[in-house]
Amino acid sequence: MLVAPLLLLFGCKPGAAIDITPHTVDPEADVFYQEALQRVSNYDVDTTWSCIRLIDQALLIDSLNPDYYGLKARLLCELGYLDSALTVQEEADRIGAITGEYLFQLGLFQAAKEQPEKAEVSFHRSNEFLKAVLAEYPDSLGAFITQQAANACYHQADSLYMEDIDYVRKRFPDRLMEIEMVRRMKPQSLIKQVKSLEIDSQEEANSR
């Protein structure tokens, strides 16, 4: 799933000052999260559910870590439970446990569920948040890629994604392979991909 490489970093509310201070990790909770990260690479349905249970244990200890909500929502989405994924990410947003990357993920979920007005707000917030991150951490390629994708989705114009590829290559000269891997991606195709996961899951359930 292409969503995964675009997810990773730092929460904001419309109209509020953007605070990019990273969440302080609780070591006890992080044990469960790290275990989930190790298992998730070996994808199968049972393993994915075990990862979700691990994340739930982490959330019982630390209920404000954006990464926990973001990963849980992503895994639910990959299983085809888009409504549940959206609920998880909306709750994270409601309590302020969200980052620029996860605001982008929230926008994808909302767009896939045909909530264009909400998606537009989320993409705009993601774009603004990640621009603040890049002002502080200009060498963050992950933040740059997601900001570019959020901006393209906000304007509904994939042509805006890494529009000046020569500039991008000069900005990140040591990351050319990663840039080549993602530069031809169409950000709005991620919306279709998210939606297809839900449709495939429903069709599989109906065929049983």
C-alpha positions in Angstrom: 0.0 0.0 0.0 1.4 3.3 -1.1 0.0 5.2 1.9 2.5 3.7 4.3 5.7 5.3 2.9 4.0 8.7 3.2 3.2 8.4 6.9 5.6 9.3 9.7 6.0 12.6 11.8 4.8 15.5 14.1 -0.7 18.0 15.5 -2.7 21.1 14.8 -6.2 22.6 14.8 -7.5 25.1 12.3 -6.6 28.7 13.2 -4.3 27.6 16.0 -0.6 28.2 16.1 1.2 25.1 14.7 3.1 23.2 17.3 5.5 20.7 15.8 6.9 19.6 19.1 7.3 15.8 18.9 5.2 13.7 21.3 7.3 12.4 24.3 7.4 8.7 24.0 6.4 6.6 27.0 8.9 3.7 27.1 6.4 1.2 28.6 3.9 1.9 25.8 6.6 2.0 23.1 7.5 -1.7 23.8 4.1 -2.7 22.4 4.3 -0.3 19.5 7.8 -1.4 18.5 6.6 -5.1 18.6 3.7 -4.2 16.4 6.1 -2.5 13.9 8.3 -5.6 13.8 5.3 -7.9 13.1 3.5 -5.7 10.6 6.1 -6.3 7.8 5.1 -10.0 7.7 1.6 -9.2 6.4 -1.3 -11.5 6.9 -4.7 -10.9 8.4 -4.0 -12.7 11.7 -0.7 -10.8 12.2 -2.4 -7.5 11.4 -5.0 -8.1 14.1 -2.3 -9.0 16.6 -0.5 -5.8 15.7 -3.8 -3.8 16.3 -4.2 -5.5 19.7 -0.6 -4.5 20.6 -1.3 -0.9 19.6 -4.4 -1.0 21.8 -2.2 -2.0 24.7 0.1 0.9 23.9 -2.8 3.3 23.8 -4.0 2.2 27.3 -0.7 3.5 28.6 -0.2 6.5 26.3 -3.5 7.7 24.8 -1.9 10.8 23.1 0.8 9.3 20.8 -0.1 10.2 17.2 1.9 7.2 15.9 -0.2 4.7 17.7 -3.5 6.1 16.2 -1.9 6.5 12.8 -0.6 2.9 12.6 -3.9 1.5 14.0 -5.9 3.4 11.4 -3.6 2.4 8.6 -3.9 -1.3 9.5 -7.7 -1.1 9.8 -7.7 0.5 6.4 -5.5 -2.2 4.9 -8.0 -4.8 6.3 -10.8 -3.0 4.5 -12.4 -1.5 7.6 -12.3 2.1 6.4 -15.1 3.3 8.6 -13.2 2.1 11.7 -10.0 3.6 10.4 -11.7 6.9 9.9 -13.2 6.8 13.4 -9.7 6.1 14.9 -8.1 9.0 13.1 -10.9 11.4 13.8 -10.7 10.6 17.5 -6.9 11.2 17.4 -7.6 14.6 15.7 -10.3 15.4 18.3 -7.9 15.0 21.2 -4.9 16.6 19.4 -3.0 13.4 18.9 -2.3 13.9 15.2 0.6 15.1 13.0 0.9 16.5 9.5 1.4 13.1 8.0 -1.6 11.7 9.8 -3.7 14.7 8.8 -2.9 13.6 5.2 -4.0 10.1 6.0 -7.2 11.4 7.6 -7.8 13.4 4.4 -7.4 10.3 2.3 -9.9 8.4 4.4 -12.4 11.2 4.2 -12.0 11.6 0.5 -12.4 7.8 0.0 -15.6 8.0 2.1 -16.9 10.8 -0.2 -16.5 13.6 2.4 -14.8 16.1 0.1 -15.3 19.2 2.3 -13.8 17.5 5.3 -11.0 16.0 3.2 -10.2 19.5 1.8 -9.8 20.8 5.3 -7.6 17.9 6.4 -5.3 18.2 3.3 -5.0 22.0 3.9 -4.1 21.5 7.5 -1.6 18.8 6.6 0.0 21.1 4.1 0.3 23.9 6.5 1.6 21.7 9.3 4.2 20.1 7.1 5.4 23.5 5.8 6.0 24.4 9.4 8.0 21.2 9.9 10.1 21.9 6.8 10.8 25.4 8.1 12.4 23.8 11.1 13.7 20.6 9.5 14.4 21.5 5.8 16.3 18.2 5.2 13.2 16.0 6.0 12.5 14.2 2.8 9.5 12.4 4.3 7.9 15.6 5.4 8.6 17.2 2.0 7.0 14.3 0.1 3.9 14.3 2.2 3.6 18.1 2.0 3.8 17.9 -1.7 1.1 15.2 -1.8 -1.2 17.0 0.6 -0.9 20.2 -1.4 -1.7 18.3 -4.6 -4.7 16.7 -3.1 -5.9 20.0 -1.6 -5.8 21.6 -5.0 -7.0 18.4 -6.7 -4.1 18.8 -9.1 -1.6 15.9 -9.2 0.6 18.1 -11.5 1.6 20.1 -8.4 3.2 17.0 -6.8 7.0 17.5 -7.1 6.3 19.9 -10.0 9.9 21.0 -10.2 11.8 17.7 -10.1 15.2 19.3 -10.8 14.7 21.5 -7.7 13.8 18.4 -5.6 16.9 16.5 -6.8 19.1 19.4 -5.9 17.5 19.9 -2.5 18.0 16.2 -1.6 21.1 15.1 -3.6 21.7 12.1 -1.3 18.2 10.8 -1.6 17.8 10.4 -5.3 16.8 6.7 -5.3 13.9 7.5 -2.8 12.8 10.4 -4.9 12.7 8.3 -8.1 10.7 5.7 -6.3 7.9 8.1 -5.4 8.0 11.0 -7.9 5.7 9.4 -10.5 3.1 8.7 -7.9 -0.3 10.4 -8.4 -1.4 11.6 -4.9 -5.1 11.4 -5.8 -4.7 7.8 -6.9 -4.1 7.0 -3.2 -7.8 7.9 -2.6 -8.8 5.3 -5.1 -6.5 2.8 -3.5 -7.9 3.4 -0.1 -11.4 3.0 -1.4 -10.5 -0.2 -3.3 -9.3 -1.8 -0.1 -12.8 -1.3 1.4 -14.5 -2.6 -1.7 -12.3 -5.6 -2.0 -13.0 -6.5 1.7 -16.7 -6.2 1.2 -16.7 -8.3 -2.0 -14.6 -11.0 -0.2 -17.1 -11.0 2.8 -20.1 -11.3 0.4 -18.5 -14.2 -1.4 -18.2 -16.3 1.7 
